[in-house]
Amino acid sequence: MELIFYGRGGQGAVTAASLLVQAADYDQKFAQAHPFFGFERRGAPVSAFLRIDDKPIAARGRVLLADCIVVLDPKLPELIDLTAALKAPAIAVMNLAKEPQGLAIYERVCKIGLVDANAIAAEIFGPAAIASTNTIMLGALSAATGWIRLESILEAAKKKFRGPVLEKNEKAIQKGYEDTKVVQGGAK
């Protein structure tokens, strides 16, 4: 399975991908992640590429066509063409409060996992100029695809975070999982 995380610098796309690599290991799968940064980091669009498989992965580098995209920022689908990097049919896991029927991505995916990650981030982490939605979206990814178990993502968080930061991220992962609504996209 090949995934692309789309976000803005500061939202934690790279951290999400590295947590997912660790979670895949707990699920006895092989995984690798590769970040991509532009010249600007904070607030600028960033990507992280991830591969997960049941056998060792030989391919290296960026994912060109994804089985799944994870969109951390709700404004990105209006600013960036996310459809060019999708296999058909694919899955999208999106930080959106409502269905993206007016967006081009709706017609290119067979399934969409929707969660209002910005609202959850504000509730758990407090208000911020750039909401940290990464761990919320990992919970949503687990709910929408079932590719990585929720328990494995929570275990990976325990290796990465400590104290109150861990508690907040565990709550964020769980809330992302529970609040994800899965809907059918336009692709068959």
C-alpha positions, 0 to 999 in steps of 0.5 A, spaced: 500 500 500 502 506 498 500 513 501 501 520 501 500 525 507 498 532 504 499 537 510 502 544 511 509 545 515 507 544 522 501 540 522 506 533 523 505 530 516 512 527 517 511 525 524 505 522 522 508 518 517 514 516 522 509 513 527 505 509 522 512 506 520 512 504 527 505 502 528 506 497 521 512 494 525 507 492 531 502 489 526 508 485 523 508 489 516 514 492 513 514 500 512 518 506 510 517 513 509 520 519 505 518 526 507 518 532 502 519 539 504 519 545 499 523 551 501 519 554 506 516 549 512 512 552 517 505 553 513 507 551 506 505 545 503 509 539 505 508 531 503 510 525 506 510 518 502 509 512 505 509 504 503 506 498 507 507 491 505 507 484 508 514 483 505 520 487 505 520 493 500 525 494 495 522 501 492 525 507 495 523 514 494 517 518 493 510 515 491 508 517 485 501 514 485 497 512 491 492 507 494 490 512 499 492 520 501 491 523 507 489 530 507 491 534 514 489 541 512 482 542 510 484 547 505 489 543 501 484 540 496 482 547 493 489 549 492 492 543 490 490 538 485 490 531 489 487 527 484 494 526 479 497 522 485 491 517 485 491 510 483 484 508 481 480 507 485 483 510 491 481 512 498 482 519 501 482 520 509 480 528 509 480 533 515 473 536 513 467 537 516 463 535 511 463 531 504 467 533 499 462 532 493 464 539 490 471 537 489 474 533 484 477 528 489 470 526 490 470 523 483 477 519 483 476 515 490 471 509 492 471 511 499 472 517 503 474 517 511 472 524 513 473 527 520 473 534 523 481 534 525 481 542 526 475 542 531 478 536 535 485 539 535 482 545 538 479 541 543 485 537 545 491 541 544 488 548 544 487 553 539 493 554 534 495 558 527 496 551 524 492 546 527 497 539 529 492 534 526 497 528 525 495 524 530 488 525 529 488 523 522 492 517 524 486 514 528 482 516 522 486 512 517 485 506 521 478 507 522 477 508 514 482 503 511 483 498 517 490 497 514 493 498 521 490 497 527 488 502 532 492 499 538 498 499 534 498 506 532 497 508 540 503 503 541 507 507 536 505 514 540 507 511 546 514 510 543 514 517 541 511 521 546 511 522 554 507 525 559 502 530 558 504 530 550 503 523 550 496 523 553 493 528 549 496 525 543 493 518 545 486 522 546 487 525 539 488 518 536 482 515 539 478 521 538 480 521 530 478 514 530 471 514 533 469 521 529 471 518 522 465 518 518 466 513 512 462 515 505 462 512 498 466 516 493 464 517 486 469 512 483 467 505 482 
